[in-house]
Amino acid sequence: MNSIRVNFITGASNPLTKGTGLETAYNEQMEALQSLDVDVELNCKKKCDLIHIHYAGPYSYYLAKKAKVPVIMTAHTMPGEFRYLYEFGNVAEKVGRFYFGKFYNLADVVIAPTNFTKDMLESINVDKPIEVISNGIAHEKYQFSQEKRDSFRIKYNIQPHEKVIYSIGLRAYRKGFDKFLAIAKKMKEYKFVWVGKKSIAFLHRNSLSDMILSKNAPDNFIKTGYVDDVVAAHCAGDVFLFPSHFETQGLVALEAAACLRPLIVENISCFEWLGKSCFRAKTIDEYCAQIEKAMKSSVDIQNYSRALVKKSNIINTGKSMIEVYERVLSGL
């Protein structure tokens, strides 16, 4: 088959997606596909062989409805996250189940980054073919660097001997920001660093409470805001703490594993894809105990992490996506 031309629909102009895992995912997938000789356009008006939608907004719905070529969708967003993300989230979730069910059924094939997301798609009555393909990461980008570790620590006045527990993401309830601060208050012997922008007041759930928590954070807590070099943030930390309530994949955990950081995640089903490569917790006391274990970082955990990262190479993701493209274009 000749080179495929794909139009990526990304929602790039939406400020809610800027600096998020969704943006990271589609940018790195685009680069991987281009390295495999696929012609990828972003939100273009040109004629393409197929459309690959990464953003589930109304304009994407319109494009999918009117499309004259096959439509692929990646399920980066699911209604189950709304209860943790927005005020009146339970109502938004009910509306979302209806909307997303109709939206994803406009696709010829839906790509789910994990089996958990596939189950969620089926629960909202998506009956189109669903392929499970990890969002993937670029191995050559996410590598531990002592130089990056040192420069990040110097910038934020973290001493070389200090141990750092860190998280990356929107500073919001959905990501477990309140739990992160509660753990920081109990473990004053460590530095706790949150990398990411704050949530939008009056829109995201508990956003005002999170702002108050941030202002009254303990002395061992540092907030950096958005950073350009997320790899440096991973390298500067010692344990990646991810108490998120809901993820379709949680790509940032894979980034941390690639940078050889031990992981601690919320003990919920959306993180089953991590297998034995992480520590799990739910209560504050459980998190504190797991942090102490992670500081010793067993060889078994490291080996499982390396295997997971190798399996999730972005090039493998690109090859799997091309197989889907070719199958759809061939009418199979």
DOVEX-436984 format. One record per residue (C-alpha): x, y, z; residue in one letter; residue number from 1. Coordinates in steps of 0.02 Angstrom, whole numbers, plus 50000, padded with zeros to 5 digits. Layout:
R     x     y     z residu num
R     X     Y     Z      a NUM
...
END
This chain:
R     x     y     z residu num
R 50000 50000 50000      m   1
R 50060 50177 49960      n   2
R 50097 50300 50099      s   3
R 49942 50338 50203      i   4
R 49888 50517 50234      r   5
R 49803 50539 50402      v   6
R 49717 50691 50474      n   7
R 49741 50699 50663      f   8
R 49599 50794 50747      i   9
R 49671 50850 50913      t  10
R 49576 50992 50995      g  11
R 49743 51083 51000      a  12
R 49659 51254 51013      s  13
R 49567 51204 51173      n  14
R 49658 51273 51327      p  15
R 49594 51125 51430      l  16
R 49704 51005 51330      t  17
R 49862 51112 51331      k  18
R 50003 51028 51425      g  19
R 49900 50873 51462      t  20
R 49933 50688 51431      g  21
R 49818 50697 51281      l  22
R 49931 50825 51198      e  23
R 50085 50720 51238      t  24
R 50002 50564 51168      a  25
R 49950 50631 50999      y  26
R 50112 50727 50972      n  27
R 50221 50575 51005      e  28
R 50107 50462 50903      q  29
R 50118 50585 50758      m  30
R 50308 50583 50766      e  31
R 50312 50392 50773      a  32
R 50196 50376 50624      l  33
R 50297 50501 50524      q  34
R 50455 50401 50560      s  35
R 50362 50251 50486      l  36
R 50323 50347 50325      d  37
R 50144 50395 50366      v  38
R 50095 50570 50311      d  39
R 50012 50647 50465      v  40
R 49922 50815 50455      e  41
R 49856 50907 50608      l  42
R 49677 50975 50599      n  43
R 49695 51005 50413      c  44
R 49570 51041 50274      k  45
R 49664 50938 50145      k  46
R 49598 50776 50072      k  47
R 49662 50630 50175      c  48
R 49642 50441 50169      d  49
R 49567 50436 50342      l  50
R 49531 50540 50496      i  51
R 49603 50495 50666      h  52
R 49510 50587 50805      i  53
R 49597 50613 50973      h  54
R 49477 50742 51046      y  55
R 49295 50709 51085      a  56
R 49223 50885 51067      g  57
R 49074 50942 50963      p  58
R 49181 50986 50811      y  59
R 49252 50810 50810      s  60
R 49075 50742 50817      y  61
R 49028 50850 50668      y  62
R 49181 50792 50568      l  63
R 49148 50609 50607      a  64
R 48965 50626 50558      k  65
R 49006 50709 50391      k  66
R 49165 50611 50349      a  67
R 49182 50537 50175      k  68
R 49332 50432 50228      v  69
R 49357 50303 50367      p  70
R 49362 50371 50544      v  71
R 49474 50306 50683      i  72
R 49453 50369 50861      m  73
R 49566 50351 51012      t  74
R 49470 50351 51176      a  75
R 49572 50473 51280      h  76
R 49416 50535 51371      t  77
R 49278 50434 51456      m  78
R 49123 50493 51551      p  79
R 49178 50397 51707      g  80
R 49308 50531 51744      e  81
R 49180 50673 51753      f  82
R 49126 50633 51931      r  83
R 49305 50668 51987      y  84
R 49340 50811 51869      l  85
R 49192 50931 51872      y  86
R 49071 51008 51994      e  87
R 48904 50918 51971      f  88
R 49008 50780 51894      g  89
R 48878 50644 51926      n  90
R 48756 50737 51814      v  91
R 48893 50768 51685      a  92
R 48934 50583 51686      e  93
R 48754 50535 51646      k  94
R 48749 50657 51501      v  95
R 48923 50600 51449      g  96
R 48872 50417 51441      r  97
R 48740 50463 51312      f  98
R 48854 50581 51212      y  99
R 49009 50471 51212      f 100
R 48910 50317 51167      g 101
R 48844 50404 51011      k 102
R 49012 50488 50975      f 103
R 49122 50333 50979      y 104
R 48994 50235 50877      n 105
R 49029 50355 50732      l 106
R 49201 50277 50713      a 107
R 49248 50132 50602      d 108
R 49370 50075 50737      v 109
R 49397 50140 50914      v 110
R 49570 50126 50992      i 111
R 49571 50099 51181      a 112
R 49738 50127 51268      p 113
R 49699 49991 51399      t 114
R 49580 49847 51429      n 115
R 49501 49952 51566      f 116
R 49455 50085 51437      t 117
R 49390 49951 51320      k 118
R 49274 49889 51459      d 119
R 49215 50068 51487      m 120
R 49177 50087 51302      l 121
R 49075 49928 51302      e 122
R 48982 49985 51458      s 123
R 48916 50138 51361      i 124
R 48859 50025 51218      n 125
R 48997 50059 51093      v 126
R 48974 49918 50969      d 127
R 49108 49963 50841      k 128
R 49272 49862 50836      p 129
R 49385 49909 50981      i 130
R 49574 49886 50971      e 131
R 49680 49896 51129      v 132
R 49840 49991 51089      i 133
R 49945 50080 51220      s 134
R 49973 50266 51190      n 135
R 50157 50224 51206      g 136
R 50309 50332 51243      i 137
R 50467 50378 51149      a 138
R 50607 50280 51235      h 139
R 50744 50394 51173      e 140
R 50658 50544 51255      k 141
R 50619 50470 51426      y 142
R 50790 50423 51494      q 143
R 50867 50461 51663      f 144
R 50992 50603 51657      s 145
R 51098 50656 51804      q 146
R 51124 50825 51721      e 147
R 50936 50854 51708      k 148
R 50914 50795 51888      r 149
R 51043 50918 51952      d 150
R 50978 51066 51851      s 151
R 50798 51040 51906      f 152
R 50848 51025 52088      r 153
R 50956 51181 52080      i 154
R 50812 51279 52003      k 155
R 50692 51231 52142      y 156
R 50819 51236 52284      n 157
R 50817 51049 52319      i 158
R 50977 50987 52399      q 159
R 51068 50835 52324      p 160
R 51042 50730 52482      h 161
R 50854 50765 52495      e 162
R 50732 50629 52443      k 163
R 50590 50688 52331      v 164
R 50415 50617 52313      i 165
R 50336 50694 52159      y 166
R 50184 50694 52047      s 167
R 50147 50768 51876      i 168
R 49978 50826 51813      g 169
R 49839 50951 51838      l 170
R 49840 51013 52018      r 171
R 49664 50951 52050      a 172
R 49553 50835 52150      y 173
R 49541 50709 52008      r 174
R 49730 50685 52012      k 175
R 49729 50659 52201      g 176
R 49807 50827 52245      f 177
R 49721 50832 52415      d 178
R 49787 50659 52458      k 179
R 49962 50707 52399      f 180
R 49965 50854 52520      l 181
R 49896 50748 52663      a 182
R 50039 50625 52638      i 183
R 50165 50768 52632      a 184
R 50104 50829 52802      k 185
R 50136 50657 52877      k 186
R 50307 50631 52799      m 187
R 50404 50790 52839      k 188
R 50569 50700 52813      e 189
R 50542 50704 52623      y 190
R 50516 50841 52495      k 191
R 50351 50833 52400      f 192
R 50349 50913 52227      v 193
R 50196 50936 52116      w 194
R 50231 50976 51934      v 195
R 50083 51045 51836      g 196
R 49965 51191 51818      k 197
R 49822 51227 51937      k 198
R 49642 51179 51900      s 199
R 49517 51305 51833      i 200
R 49418 51387 51974      a 201
R 49228 51363 51969      f 202
R 49245 51226 51837      l 203
R 49347 51083 51908      h 204
R 49284 50992 52061      r 205
R 49352 51058 52226      n 206
R 49458 51185 52133      s 207
R 49436 51318 52268      l 208
R 49474 51191 52403      s 209
R 49630 51139 52309      d 210
R 49686 51320 52299      m 211
R 49662 51339 52487      i 212
R 49755 51176 52518      l 213
R 49897 51238 52409      s 214
R 49911 51403 52504      k 215
R 49915 51309 52670      n 216
R 50033 51172 52611      a 217
R 50170 51109 52728      p 218
R 50347 51178 52716      d 219
R 50410 51020 52630      n 220
R 50293 51048 52480      f 221
R 50346 51131 52317      i 222
R 50231 51173 52170      k 223
R 50318 51211 52006      t 224
R 50174 51249 51890      g 225
R 50190 51194 51709      y 226
R 50368 51149 51656      v 227
R 50435 51134 51479      d 228
R 50551 50988 51517      d 229
R 50448 50852 51601      v 230
R 50593 50729 51586      v 231
R 50696 50838 51704      a 232
R 50553 50830 51830      a 233
R 50552 50640 51822      h 234
R 50740 50633 51842      c 235
R 50740 50751 51991      a 236
R 50618 50644 52089      g 237
R 50650 50484 52185      d 238
R 50475 50409 52196      v 239
R 50329 50446 52079      f 240
R 50166 50461 52176      l 241
R 50006 50450 52072      f 242
R 49848 50449 52180      p 243
R 49735 50486 52030      s 244
R 49552 50434 52042      h 245
R 49529 50392 51857      f 246
R 49637 50372 51701      e 247
R 49608 50298 51530      t 248
R 49791 50250 51540      q 249
R 49895 50372 51642      g 250
R 50039 50391 51521      l 251
R 50141 50491 51647      v 252
R 50166 50332 51750      a 253
R 50249 50252 51599      l 254
R 50361 50403 51579      e 255
R 50415 50388 51761      a 256
R 50452 50203 51741      a 257
R 50558 50239 51587      a 258
R 50659 50363 51691      c 259
R 50687 50224 51818      l 260
R 50576 50301 51952      r 261
R 50478 50180 52064      p 262
R 50289 50205 52051      l 263
R 50152 50211 52182      i 264
R 49975 50220 52112      v 265
R 49798 50218 52179      e 266
R 49738 50040 52202      n 267
R 49598 50046 52072      i 268
R 49559 49947 51915      s 269
R 49613 50080 51789      c 270
R 49795 50044 51835      f 271
R 49786 49856 51808      e 272
R 49889 49877 51649      w 273
R 50040 49919 51758      l 274
R 50041 49741 51824      g 275
R 50181 49709 51948      k 276
R 50283 49861 51898      s 277
R 50214 49972 52037      c 278
R 50164 49986 52219      f 279
R 49980 50014 52259      r 280
R 49890 50105 52399      a 281
R 49725 50188 52444      k 282
R 49730 50262 52619      t 283
R 49854 50392 52679      i 284
R 49937 50265 52795      d 285
R 49953 50139 52652      e 286
R 50035 50271 52543      y 287
R 50159 50315 52681      c 288
R 50205 50132 52702      a 289
R 50225 50106 52515      q 290
R 50335 50260 52500      i 291
R 50456 50183 52625      e 292
R 50457 50021 52524      k 293
R 50479 50114 52360      a 294
R 50629 50208 52429      m 295
R 50717 50040 52435      k 296
R 50653 50001 52259      s 297
R 50665 49813 52240      s 298
R 50752 49734 52091      v 299
R 50592 49640 52046      d 300
R 50492 49801 52029      i 301
R 50629 49877 51919      q 302
R 50632 49725 51806      n 303
R 50442 49728 51785      y 304
R 50452 49914 51745      s 305
R 50585 49887 51612      r 306
R 50479 49751 51530      a 307
R 50325 49863 51532      l 308
R 50419 50010 51456      v 309
R 50496 49900 51320      k 310
R 50323 49835 51274      k 311
R 50253 50012 51266      s 312
R 50381 50084 51144      n 313
R 50297 50218 51038      i 314
R 50362 50134 50880      i 315
R 50262 49978 50925      n 316
R 50111 50090 50949      t 317
R 50139 50167 50778      g 318
R 50153 49998 50693      k 319
R 49994 49937 50776      s 320
R 49902 50093 50721      m 321
R 49962 50070 50541      i 322
R 49893 49892 50544      e 323
R 49723 49964 50595      v 324
R 49733 50097 50459      y 325
R 49775 49972 50324      e 326
R 49639 49852 50378      r 327
R 49507 49989 50377      v 328
R 49564 50058 50210      l 329
R 49559 49883 50136      s 330
R 49380 49863 50194      g 331
R 49420 49715 50308      l 332
END
